[in-house]
């Protein structure tokens, strides 16, 4: 389907007027309102695939991760089309003033890695899906370290949530956000950056239904999900993915400024 065209000013105005506000909570809603003009009007934004976003009911929104700003643009997409994504974010952020109010009142899900509370993110995700929420996950666990910005080897927690919940899995691709907010954490809004978000049809995981949730099953289901995500990214970039995804555990991992405090870090495994 290729690269979506840039939204016109009129389309951006319509999205602003119609964006969903109910259910965001005061602090999260305030954060969206403050950031919205910079995201929607301050970039050359384009998106497609809104028809694949369920209007009601729980669903997993699974995307690639190239920038700290991915959640901001994905929230803009979701709210412009009537849904508010709830993200998995690392638990340390719940101790940061203001940030904890935004995340907590926004219905987002804390992730406590390497602790006795690690399973809470899994149960929290299932609970949110059962309440009919859109739960957004970046299975790479943090923004990509691949030199070409292609998705890294994913963690398989996304498949565990998908198969246990039975919720539809909607693939999503982000591109251009790495130019808007690079890895060094310094925004570069000028000149206005081209940012695109695309959703695809639900991933068919029926072949895994009823199977024990072994590592083999989870890895295979995760690979199928990320194949759909990467396919969308190929369309946005009009390029072909590498033969194998970058594995940060098998190769030296490039240093990235600000990594320990990555506010968009997700626990998907």
C-alpha positions as CSV (number, residue, x, y, z in Angstrom):
1,X,0.0,0.0,0.0
2,X,3.0,2.3,0.2
3,X,3.6,5.5,2.1
4,X,0.5,7.3,3.4
5,X,0.1,10.9,2.2
6,X,0.7,13.7,4.6
7,X,-2.4,14.8,6.4
8,X,-3.8,18.1,5.2
9,X,-4.4,21.0,7.6
10,X,-8.1,20.3,7.4
11,X,-7.6,16.7,8.2
12,X,-5.5,17.7,11.2
13,X,-8.2,20.1,12.4
14,X,-10.9,17.4,12.1
15,X,-8.7,14.9,14.0
16,X,-8.2,17.6,16.7
17,X,-11.9,18.2,17.1
18,X,-12.9,14.6,17.0
19,X,-10.1,13.0,19.0
20,X,-11.3,11.0,21.9
21,X,-11.0,12.6,25.4
22,X,-13.4,10.5,27.5
23,X,-11.5,7.9,29.5
24,X,-8.1,9.6,29.4
25,X,-8.2,10.8,33.0
26,X,-7.3,14.4,34.0
27,X,-3.5,14.2,34.0
28,X,-3.1,12.0,30.9
29,X,-5.7,14.0,29.1
30,X,-3.9,17.2,30.0
31,X,-0.6,15.7,28.7
32,X,-2.2,14.8,25.4
33,X,-3.7,18.3,25.1
34,X,-0.4,20.0,25.7
35,X,1.6,17.8,23.3
36,X,-1.0,17.4,20.6
37,X,-0.2,20.7,18.6
38,X,3.5,19.8,18.5
39,X,2.9,16.3,17.3
40,X,0.0,16.8,14.8
41,X,0.7,20.3,13.5
42,X,4.4,20.4,14.1
43,X,5.2,17.4,11.9
44,X,4.4,16.3,8.4
45,X,2.3,13.5,9.8
46,X,0.7,10.8,7.8
47,X,-1.1,7.6,8.8
48,X,-3.2,4.8,7.4
49,X,-4.9,1.6,8.5
50,X,-7.5,3.1,10.9
51,X,-10.0,0.5,9.6
52,X,-8.0,-2.2,11.3
53,X,-8.3,-0.6,14.8
54,X,-11.3,-2.2,16.5
55,X,-13.9,0.4,17.5
56,X,-14.9,-1.6,20.6
57,X,-13.4,-4.4,22.6
58,X,-9.9,-5.3,23.7
59,X,-7.1,-5.7,21.3
60,X,-3.3,-5.7,21.3
61,X,-1.6,-3.0,19.3
62,X,1.9,-4.3,18.5
63,X,4.6,-2.0,17.0
64,X,8.2,-1.5,16.2
65,X,10.1,1.0,18.4
66,X,12.5,3.5,16.9
67,X,12.2,6.5,19.2
68,X,11.1,7.6,22.7
69,X,8.4,9.5,20.9
70,X,6.7,6.5,19.3
71,X,4.0,6.3,22.1
72,X,3.2,10.0,21.6
73,X,2.4,9.5,17.9
74,X,0.7,6.2,18.5
75,X,-1.6,7.8,21.1
76,X,-2.3,10.6,18.6
77,X,-3.3,7.9,16.0
78,X,-5.5,6.0,18.5
79,X,-7.3,9.0,20.0
80,X,-7.9,10.5,16.6
81,X,-9.8,7.3,15.7
82,X,-11.7,6.8,18.9
83,X,-9.4,4.6,21.0
84,X,-7.0,5.4,23.8
85,X,-4.0,3.0,23.9
86,X,-2.8,1.8,27.3
87,X,1.0,1.2,27.3
88,X,3.3,-1.1,29.3
89,X,5.9,1.2,30.9
90,X,8.7,0.3,33.3
91,X,7.7,0.5,37.0
92,X,10.4,3.0,38.0
93,X,8.4,5.7,36.2
94,X,5.6,5.3,38.8
95,X,7.9,6.9,41.4
96,X,8.6,10.0,39.2
97,X,6.6,13.1,40.2
98,X,4.0,14.2,37.6
99,X,4.9,11.2,35.3
100,X,3.3,8.8,37.8
101,X,0.1,10.8,37.7
102,X,0.0,10.9,33.9
103,X,0.7,7.1,33.7
104,X,-1.5,6.1,36.6
105,X,-4.5,8.1,35.7
106,X,-4.1,7.2,32.1
107,X,-4.7,3.5,32.8
108,X,-1.2,2.4,31.8
109,X,0.4,-0.8,33.0
110,X,3.5,-0.8,35.2
111,X,6.3,-3.3,34.4
112,X,8.5,-4.5,37.2
113,X,11.4,-6.3,35.7
114,X,13.7,-8.7,37.6
115,X,11.5,-8.6,40.7
116,X,8.8,-10.6,42.4
117,X,6.3,-8.2,40.8
118,X,7.3,-9.1,37.3
119,X,4.2,-11.1,36.6
120,X,2.0,-8.0,37.4
121,X,2.5,-6.6,33.9
122,X,1.1,-9.9,32.4
123,X,-1.9,-10.0,34.6
124,X,-2.4,-6.2,34.2
125,X,-2.4,-6.6,30.4
126,X,-4.9,-9.4,30.5
127,X,-7.2,-7.4,32.8
128,X,-7.0,-4.4,30.6
129,X,-7.9,-6.5,27.5
130,X,-10.8,-8.1,29.3
131,X,-12.1,-4.6,30.2
132,X,-12.1,-3.9,26.5
133,X,-9.0,-1.7,26.3
134,X,-6.4,-1.3,23.6
135,X,-3.1,-2.4,25.0
136,X,0.0,-1.2,23.1
137,X,3.2,-3.2,23.2
138,X,6.7,-2.8,21.7
139,X,8.1,-6.4,21.8
140,X,11.7,-5.3,21.3
141,X,11.7,-4.1,24.9
142,X,13.2,-0.7,24.1
143,X,13.9,1.4,21.0
144,X,15.9,-0.5,18.4
145,X,19.7,-0.7,18.4
146,X,19.8,-2.0,14.9
147,X,22.1,0.4,12.9
148,X,19.4,0.6,10.2
149,X,16.5,1.1,12.6
150,X,14.9,-2.2,11.7
151,X,13.2,-4.2,14.5
152,X,15.5,-6.2,16.8
153,X,14.8,-9.8,17.9
154,X,11.6,-9.5,19.9
155,X,10.8,-10.8,23.4
156,X,8.0,-13.4,23.4
157,X,5.8,-12.0,26.2
158,X,3.6,-10.4,23.6
159,X,2.7,-13.9,22.3
160,X,1.9,-15.1,25.8
161,X,-0.5,-12.2,26.3
162,X,-2.1,-12.7,22.9
163,X,-2.6,-16.4,23.1
164,X,-3.7,-16.3,26.8
165,X,-6.2,-13.5,26.2
166,X,-7.4,-14.5,22.7
167,X,-7.5,-10.7,21.9
168,X,-6.9,-9.7,18.2
169,X,-3.3,-8.6,17.5
170,X,-3.1,-5.5,15.3
171,X,0.4,-4.9,13.8
172,X,1.6,-1.3,13.7
173,X,4.7,0.4,12.1
174,X,6.3,3.7,13.1
175,X,8.7,5.6,10.9
176,X,10.2,9.1,11.1
177,X,9.9,9.4,14.8
178,X,13.6,8.7,15.2
179,X,14.2,12.0,13.3
180,X,11.7,13.9,15.4
181,X,13.3,12.6,18.7
182,X,16.6,10.9,18.1
183,X,18.3,8.5,20.5
184,X,20.2,11.3,22.2
185,X,16.9,12.7,23.5
186,X,17.2,16.1,21.9
187,X,14.1,17.0,19.9
188,X,14.7,18.2,16.4
189,X,11.4,19.7,15.2
190,X,12.9,21.9,12.5
191,X,12.6,21.5,9.7
192,X,9.3,19.7,10.2
193,X,9.8,16.0,10.1
194,X,7.9,13.4,8.1
195,X,6.4,10.9,10.5
196,X,4.2,8.0,9.5
197,X,2.1,5.4,11.4
198,X,0.5,2.4,9.7
199,X,-1.7,-0.4,11.0
200,X,-2.4,-3.7,9.3
201,X,-5.0,-6.4,9.5
202,X,-5.1,-8.7,12.6
203,X,-2.4,-11.3,12.6
204,X,-3.9,-14.8,12.3
205,X,-2.6,-16.9,15.2
206,X,-5.2,-19.7,14.9
207,X,-2.4,-22.2,14.2
208,X,-1.3,-21.8,17.8
209,X,-4.7,-22.1,19.4
210,X,-4.9,-24.8,22.1
211,X,-1.1,-25.4,22.1
212,X,0.8,-25.4,25.4
213,X,2.5,-22.1,25.9
214,X,6.0,-23.4,25.5
215,X,9.0,-21.3,24.5
216,X,8.8,-22.9,21.0
217,X,5.2,-21.9,20.6
218,X,5.7,-18.4,22.0
219,X,8.7,-17.8,19.9
220,X,6.9,-18.9,16.7
221,X,3.9,-16.8,17.5
222,X,6.0,-13.8,18.3
223,X,8.0,-14.2,15.0
224,X,4.7,-14.2,13.1
225,X,3.5,-11.1,14.8
226,X,6.8,-9.2,14.2
227,X,6.9,-10.4,10.6
228,X,3.6,-8.5,10.1
229,X,5.0,-5.4,11.8
230,X,8.2,-5.5,9.8
231,X,6.2,-6.0,6.6
232,X,4.3,-2.8,7.3
233,X,7.6,-1.0,8.0
234,X,9.0,-2.2,4.7
235,X,6.1,-0.5,3.0
236,X,6.6,2.8,4.9
237,X,10.3,2.8,4.1
238,X,10.0,1.3,0.7
239,X,13.0,-0.9,1.5
240,X,13.7,-4.5,2.3
241,X,14.4,-5.7,5.8
242,X,17.7,-7.5,6.7
243,X,17.8,-11.3,6.4
244,X,17.8,-11.7,10.2
245,X,16.8,-9.3,12.9
246,X,19.5,-7.7,15.1
247,X,20.0,-9.6,18.3
248,X,21.4,-7.3,21.1
249,X,22.2,-10.3,23.2
250,X,24.3,-12.0,20.5
251,X,26.2,-8.9,19.3
252,X,27.8,-5.9,21.1
253,X,25.1,-3.5,21.9
254,X,25.7,0.1,20.8
255,X,25.6,2.7,23.5
256,X,22.6,4.9,23.5
257,X,22.4,8.1,25.5
258,X,19.6,8.1,28.0
259,X,18.9,4.4,27.8
260,X,18.6,3.7,31.6
261,X,15.7,6.2,31.7
262,X,14.0,5.3,28.5
263,X,10.4,6.3,29.2
264,X,9.0,4.1,26.5
265,X,10.8,0.9,27.5
266,X,8.3,-1.9,27.4
267,X,8.4,-5.3,29.2
268,X,7.2,-7.7,26.6
269,X,9.1,-10.7,27.8
